[in-house]
Amino acid sequence: MSTDPQTPTRDTSIADGVETPLQTPASIAADPATKAARPAVTGTGHEVTLKNVKSFYGDNMAVKGVDLEYRANQVTAMIGPSGCGKSTLLRSINRMHEEIPGARVEGEILLDGVDINATGTDVVAIRRMIGMVFQRPNPFPTMSIRENVAAGLKFNKVKDVDHDERVEWALRGAGLWDEVKDRLNAPGVGLSGGQQQRLCIARTIAIKPDVILMDEPCSALDPIATLKVEELIQELKQEFTIVLVTHNMQQAARVGDRTAFMYLGDLVEVDETSKIFTNPSDTRTEEYVSGKFS
Amino acid sequence: MESSTVKAPTDAGARLRDHLARTKTGSWLDPWVKGALTALAGLIFVLLAYFLIKLFVEARPVFAAYGVLDFVFKVDWLPSQDTYGAGALVAGTVITSIVALIIGVPVAVATALFVTELAPVKLRGLISGTLELLAAVPSVVYGLWGFLFLAPKIKGIEQWFADTFSFIPFIGGEVSAANYFITGLILAIMIIPIVSAISREVMATVPADQKEAALALGATRWEMIRSTVLPYSRAGIVGGSMLGLGRALGETIAVAILIGGATSGVGDSLFSQGSTLASVIALEFQEATASPEHRAALIGAGLLLFAVTLVINAVARGYISRAESRLVRAEKDAKKAAAASAAGEAPKGPSLMSRVPRPHLPELVTSLSGRKRVDSIARGSVGFLTGVALLPLVALLAFLVIRGGGAISWDFFTTDPTGAAGAVSNANRFLGGDAAASTAGQDLGGIRSAIVGSLEVVGLAAVVVVPIGIAVAVYLVEYGQGTWFGGFVRYLVDVMTGVPSVVFGLFVYISLVVSQVGGVPFAGWKASVALGLLMLPIVINSSLPVLRLVPSALREAALALGVPRWKVILRIVLPTALPGLVTGALLAIARAAGETAPIIFTAGVATALVGDPNGPLNTLPAQIYADVTASSSAQHDRAWGAALTLVVLILLLSLVARLAQRRSRIS
């Protein structure tokens, strides 16, 4: 197991967010080869703004008008009981929601001020800007580890970057490089569950999206793998804006800079994580975080 | 912190707009791909509509002349006098199918019981594998075996039976070499694998706790089977039997070889000659070219056959899905009960009792030794019937290897059948000529042209149809799910599955051969069209479950990476499903390679090696058919050799299909 010497301690990052200098994991930054291949994104964070977003399944409104701002280079944790619409909202942000027959979204979703649902906007291009990590690790079974990570580049015919360099960069970024560097050609599904999920994160960051959406990324993982992914999320926010849907309130407390609580399709409250968990404004939030209902 | 995150939105927005404008995603292809796939699916509708309209138009004269009811029930099919009442054919079809069901279903159910409940674990795979082997043998080989081996062997038994039980109506009199009974017997052997396979599947779904509950109440093994397994799987067994019935109704070549071909009336007894709807089409289509009424009558017979098969298959499917939904229902009930008990409600008495299997036998049979005797007798007869099912296979394979192996030599594969032997017998068969030249002592040659022709005809069909079939399946899974059009196409594919192959042959015959499309009447590519029509629904139906098995998580992962839908299908869905798709395609090819009826309608008569598919081509099934119906024993030997070759080719295909399935990455 590799341990990254530069892993930031969680407490400080929650407390004062972007105080630490913006950087990818030190191992990458230290490598001049990968540095050259990487466009300078440092400092230009991207934010997503939701204005009165409503998501429907047919006639059933699952998200009932949410206004929310996902701040750049922060982890926003979304919590709430099952069926509260947090996953639906997440899937609306990169327009995966509309893949379900009969599903549609109303309201405005702005990425850096640009409406992603505007007519004429290419949904495929939007998804390259807004990557997604799913509940269960889903590496492509026909592909090797290397091919899995490079899949986005290859499918999108990205030619101006060296694929091998980018694969290494992404795998280092996902904290998986040391574990798999000797077997990059082995099938991706041969890895353990936690490794597979980090492989999927590597696959997502390899195309350098602006925003990463994570839909309960640790719910299928054991505690140790969960810890690794949580550390990883802390590092990734240096470069990406992250939205994390989680079922696990401890996880939200550990990794979220801000936390949003959703209930029955409504956004009840969004605030600094410490405030949500210690002194929430809404009684429903208080009841939920104190375990009165789930 | 707040301030640090608020970047100048205009800069970022402008960058994003610029980026979006410059990104080439390839998503413009998506609507085109969807349109093209939808059009291909629509092609199924066009094909089937044209198929039905063409048959109706061509059959109209006969329905107009006799009226539908008279055509179906009047018993006078006399081509020489130009009167056509299909009553005798309908009767022949019904009689042979009933014989097939009476013999085949009990044996098939017994094998299924034996494999799922009684056989030692080691034997189970062996028996079910052997039965699947039986399913892979083409029908012309069954016909060959029945005609040359089984019919002469059991003639004595049939005569004894007819004499002894002559007091029963419809039994007795002189036993003809070709008759209803022997045809039904061969049909029974042919439907056993299907009925057995479906029964096995259904029996495997009987919940183990129900079986254990019966055993724990002190039931013997047979009592457990009677009280839980059989009631539970009844709907599935009925459905499987109906599918077998559908197969028996449409079976052509084996029947044409074995039934004799008498059409003037219903035979006096079970052991007299007759005809079925399918066999009369195969036996008379060639002479019908001269008479439009005759042709219309044959097409009418084909339509009738199609209609009956359609109804039978629909009913069968209804039964099978009922058997499947029963499992779902039971699970739902259990969940409901669990929820009720969790809510503190006491389960109602009668509903709980009805879920417990009723072991009625232990109450009826009082002494344990008596019950044990019943148990061992029942188990013994199930095992015996399983042996009966396997016996014909062993005999068939042994004969194939011995007789066919004797005929095979290097020359057998490298020379063409001589014109005399092949053409004369064919001419005899189809043209009614009496050019039965003696072929004794003449070198008959081998089967090179037949092998090459078969490969050509089947290969051509596969190259065109496999991609189309997979594309339609992709449409149904990726785009058609939940739409009315998808459901409609799905239904049409089911209808197409039920069309007997001889009707497809007839269709190609009237639409391509008679009108001499391409300048020649008979041509290899026309046989490919007929086989292609046959393969299309098989390819679609075998691809559907494989494509559905591709986890939607993979599609979502690719979509979320910013990959257009068409590329997701091409690069993720298809590669993941590839092994299963290969399996389905190979099984369809194997099925088509053994088809005889559609080929003799369309590929014509040829013996020489011809490369050009736009002309008559020889094929293995046609060669076997021609040789088995000839009178010389040398030709019979060649038929055995060709049959062995065909069976080995088909088994090789099935084997490769199995291996491909094993490579599958999705369980």
HADDOCK unambig.tbl for C-alpha pairs under 7 A between the chains (distance, minus, plus):
assign (segid A and resid 17 and name CA) (segid B and resid 1 and name CA) 6.94 0.50 0.50
assign (segid A and resid 18 and name CA) (segid B and resid 1 and name CA) 6.78 0.50 0.50
assign (segid A and resid 45 and name CA) (segid B and resid 5 and name CA) 6.87 0.50 0.50
assign (segid A and resid 71 and name CA) (segid B and resid 5 and name CA) 6.20 0.50 0.50
assign (segid A and resid 72 and name CA) (segid B and resid 5 and name CA) 5.24 0.50 0.50
assign (segid A and resid 112 and name CA) (segid B and resid 9 and name CA) 5.75 0.50 0.50
assign (segid A and resid 112 and name CA) (segid B and resid 12 and name CA) 5.68 0.50 0.50
assign (segid A and resid 112 and name CA) (segid B and resid 13 and name CA) 4.91 0.50 0.50
assign (segid A and resid 113 and name CA) (segid B and resid 9 and name CA) 6.30 0.50 0.50
assign (segid A and resid 113 and name CA) (segid B and resid 13 and name CA) 5.52 0.50 0.50
assign (segid A and resid 114 and name CA) (segid B and resid 13 and name CA) 5.92 0.50 0.50
assign (segid A and resid 124 and name CA) (segid B and resid 25 and name CA) 6.32 0.50 0.50
assign (segid A and resid 124 and name CA) (segid B and resid 27 and name CA) 6.61 0.50 0.50
assign (segid A and resid 124 and name CA) (segid B and resid 562 and name CA) 4.68 0.50 0.50
assign (segid A and resid 124 and name CA) (segid B and resid 563 and name CA) 6.09 0.50 0.50
assign (segid A and resid 124 and name CA) (segid B and resid 564 and name CA) 5.90 0.50 0.50
assign (segid A and resid 125 and name CA) (segid B and resid 20 and name CA) 6.29 0.50 0.50
assign (segid A and resid 125 and name CA) (segid B and resid 23 and name CA) 6.66 0.50 0.50
assign (segid A and resid 125 and name CA) (segid B and resid 25 and name CA) 6.23 0.50 0.50
assign (segid A and resid 125 and name CA) (segid B and resid 562 and name CA) 6.06 0.50 0.50
assign (segid A and resid 127 and name CA) (segid B and resid 560 and name CA) 5.50 0.50 0.50
assign (segid A and resid 127 and name CA) (segid B and resid 561 and name CA) 6.18 0.50 0.50
assign (segid A and resid 127 and name CA) (segid B and resid 562 and name CA) 4.62 0.50 0.50
assign (segid A and resid 128 and name CA) (segid B and resid 561 and name CA) 5.72 0.50 0.50
assign (segid A and resid 128 and name CA) (segid B and resid 562 and name CA) 4.49 0.50 0.50
assign (segid A and resid 131 and name CA) (segid B and resid 560 and name CA) 5.90 0.50 0.50
assign (segid A and resid 131 and name CA) (segid B and resid 561 and name CA) 6.12 0.50 0.50
assign (segid A and resid 132 and name CA) (segid B and resid 560 and name CA) 5.79 0.50 0.50
assign (segid A and resid 138 and name CA) (segid B and resid 553 and name CA) 6.22 0.50 0.50
assign (segid A and resid 138 and name CA) (segid B and resid 554 and name CA) 5.98 0.50 0.50
assign (segid A and resid 138 and name CA) (segid B and resid 557 and name CA) 6.89 0.50 0.50
assign (segid A and resid 140 and name CA) (segid B and resid 554 and name CA) 6.41 0.50 0.50
assign (segid A and resid 141 and name CA) (segid B and resid 576 and name CA) 6.80 0.50 0.50
assign (segid A and resid 141 and name CA) (segid B and resid 665 and name CA) 6.89 0.50 0.50
assign (segid A and resid 142 and name CA) (segid B and resid 575 and name CA) 6.74 0.50 0.50
assign (segid A and resid 142 and name CA) (segid B and resid 576 and name CA) 5.92 0.50 0.50
assign (segid A and resid 152 and name CA) (segid B and resid 561 and name CA) 5.67 0.50 0.50
assign (segid A and resid 155 and name CA) (segid B and resid 563 and name CA) 6.40 0.50 0.50
assign (segid A and resid 156 and name CA) (segid B and resid 25 and name CA) 6.70 0.50 0.50
assign (segid A and resid 156 and name CA) (segid B and resid 563 and name CA) 6.72 0.50 0.50
assign (segid A and resid 204 and name CA) (segid B and resid 561 and name CA) 6.57 0.50 0.50
